[in-house]
Amino acid sequence: MCGLFGALGYPAINTEAVLRALEGRGPDDRGCWRESGRSDGLELLHTRLAIQDCSPLGHQPMVASDSGLVLVFNGEIYNQQELRSQLVQEGYPFRSHCDTEVLLQGFQHWGQDVWARLNGIFAAACWETRSRRLTLARDRFGVKPLLWKRDRDGRCAFASELSALQASGCMGAARIHHHALTSYLLWGAIAGPLSLIEGIESLPAGHTAVREQGGQWSVQPFTTQAPISPKPQNWTLASATTAVGEALELAVARQSIGDHPVGMYLSGGLDSGLLAATLQRHQSKPVQSVSIGFQSLKGALDESERAAVTASHLGLKHQTLRIGIADLDNSFDAFIKAIDQPSIDGFNTFLVTKAARDQGIRVAFSGLGADELFGGYPHMLKGSLKAANKARHIRLHGLTNHQIRTLERERLERAGLENMEDIACQQACSRLELAGYLQDTLLRDGDVTTMTQGLELRVPFLDQDLVDLALEIPQHLHQIEGNKTLLRRLAEPLLPAAVLKAPKQGFNLSLASWLLQHPRFHPLRINSILQKTLAVHDLHIPRRMIALCWIIMKATGRIAPYWRWVVLAEWLEQKST
């Protein structure tokens, strides 16, 4: 995958600074295209991580010489072979084997209808030179990021990362978005489509933004959500299990494409084990897998032994890396630099990605999406609301009841649930998690922590056909035999009994002992940074709040409230220098 940037109407873009900001996302190649004859025309930049067709024929920006269409693209199109065959039958020639050219020719043939035909993860910008029309597009589930800004005078800029926009010279003085900061303090991540910087937002998942020559914008969904209450089907437990197994098999086969072998993040749980077993059936050599264990981290949930059992059972080429205090010290600054926006949940992903890259893995499967779609969170909505109610009383983030209710309502609206009378059903819970925690936290963190280290993360459970199927299957079948009934049935003949019977565990670093013993994270220093960096944005944090969170962590080991302040302080300090 890659990094992209574009700016329209700005005559003096700092091209080299933008390319440096995107270099981690695309270390294999870089490219630049400028609209000729106009000082305020469009400029497109691209950095490439070559996975499919690593030859120079995949260079971007890619230009169609006959029509003048110009494309920059970040992602993977998993049904590119089917689309390529259709386009060849229509008479379109191909020079390369990369999916970028399929998208370029597809846009020429189908126009805006091309986006709904794609099964994949992507962010893209298409420029039609003759009409001077610009199209931005982002995949259905928001796996790949696309941030943008629009000025009232018609100028615009967009990029894969906030850092690229800030480096471009078209931003002006950055101001913190107060509402975005509020969402971070409640959820531990910025709720989309906001960013922490005023004037910059994420293009909504599954949408296009089209700018006509006159400067008018049209933002529209290119895909429709499945209904909350699908039409009744004659589903049985057996038929649902078979259908999910076939869809997962197809998703893994689709996503195994590329010039590099696919590796695995192996957690020791059901989801990654099932993925690994399915992937191994599509590989002629043992799949390379990696897990991390912990040393000298009191309270950390260590699944490395279980992962090793799974790997041995499946015949994987497995490596376990042990993480200690020194590794946290050595990785934390790089993590803060990597994340585009503050998040309390990305450090663990950063560490396992580093372990994978150290083992030479360039493409890896992750089990993201399985919990959200197949009943891994049996009470996820109730739990979410319960946590919010608890937060109202504890006040560890300093938010008012009105702020909390506003954020909860916005999250329901993004999931298409604002008019639901009963939102306790499995489909509604899945949709809420897909549009909330998964998109705002797990996928965003997964993208930035992998791409900055030159690794491509793929998420087979978010194959769009598999997602539609999971949402169609009745709620009771997902949990008729406990959590993730369908996936568990599929895994029974494939995985060791110890893995199947093990209770679900999160990927928990348990950082309390590290935070408490390191002077860098003392509340006096964290408070000083926050007071200094937030004051210029007319924001002030009560000093006693940070001290209270420290005391709670010291007494109970509960780190989440204090970790919010640590990540925010370190992120603000690094980005302001």
Buried (B, 14 or more C-beta within 10 A) or exposed (E): BBBBBBBBBBEEBBBEBBBBBBBBBBBEBBBBBBBEEEEBBBBBBBBBBBBBBBEEBBBBBBBBEEBEBBBBBBBBBBBBBBBBEBBEEEEBEBEBBBBBBBBBBBBBBBEBEBBBBBBBBBBBBBBBBEEBEBBBBBBBBBBBBBBBBBBEEBBBBBBBBBBBBBBBBBBEEBEBBEBBBBBBBBBBBBBBBBBBBBBBBBBBBBBBBBBEEEBEBEEEBBBEBBEBEEEEEEBEBEEBBBBBBEBBBBBBBBBBBBBBBBBBBBBBBBBBBBBBBBBBEEEEEBBBBBBBBBEEBEEBEBBBEBBBBBBEBBEBBBBBBBBEBEBBEEBBEEBBBBBBBBBBBBBBBBBBBBBBBEBEBBBBBBBBBBBBBBBBBBEBBEEBEEEBEEBEEEEBBBBEEEBBEBBBEBBBEBBBBEEBEEBEBBBBBBBBBBBBBBBBBBBBBBBBBBBBBBBBBBBBBBBBBBBEBBBBBBBEBBBEEEBBBBBBBBBEEBBBEEBEEBEEEEBBBBBBBBBBEBEEBEBEBBBBBBBEBBEEBEEEBEBEBBBBBBEBBBEEBBBBBBBBBBBBBBBBBEBEE
